[in-house]
Amino acid sequence: MPAPRGKLTDLPDISAYVLAHAAGIAWGFAVNPMIFRSLIAQGYRDHLPLAAIALGIAVSAVVLLIFLLLRKAMAGSGAPPPPGKPVPRASPPMCLPTRRASPGDLPSIR
């Protein structure tokens, strides 16, 4: 019996992770410079290191929250369908292969 797959290998989880971090990077490039320019213009040069640490912690927390919300939204509710409603099933393939192709069956390109 193979080992179960890890949780972060699912496409919705990876998508949520990438989107959340992209939002954090976009915030870092767009908004952080405006905040620092404003602090410098107001004369708070001495507070820039503390502001950088605070912004880093705040953006990390927001990225985590965005990731968790996106992961939950992309995964769906996870609840089973209500009773009485049929569960959608995948249709079987239209034709099943009956034997392997041999080299003589394949057309040659000359």
Buried (B, 14 or more C-beta within 10 A) or exposed (E): EEEEEEEEEBEBBEEBBEBBEEBBEEBBEEEBEEEBEEBEEEEEEEEEEEBBEEBEEEBEEBBEEBBEEBBEEBEEEEEEEEEEEEEEEEEEEEEEEEEEEEEEEEEEEE
